[in-house]
Amino acid sequence: MFRWTDEELRALVTLWPTNSPSQIAKRLNRLRCAISSKATQLRQVGLLPADPPKGLRPRPKTKAKPPPPVGDNPI
């Protein structure tokens, strides 16, 4: 386990709003779970916004269209 440097913490705070944890992990050469864990810690102390990055926000639910009736298909 490596300690986080000041540079890495600044980069995480800067990159978090516009990048996914996977993208940040590649850039900082750390595991994705390490990025997510540190982000959780930073959110708890108010250094990151409470909402997740754009790529992690839940997608809005869409209503699926019902299939057409079986007997009404003109061929």
C-alpha positions, 0 to 999 in steps of 0.5 A: 500500500502506497501513501497518497502524495499531495500531487496525486490528491490534487489530481484526483480532486481535479479529475474527479468531476469529469473522469471515471475512476477507471480513467483516473486510475490509469492516469495515476497508476493506481487501482480503480478500487483505490481511487474509489476508496480515496474519493469516498474518504475525500467526500466525507471530509468535504473535499469532493462533491457528494455526487459521483462522476458523470460516468457513474450516475445511474441512468434514468429508467426508460419505459420499454415499448410493449411488443405488437400483438401477435395476430396483427402483423401484416405480412 
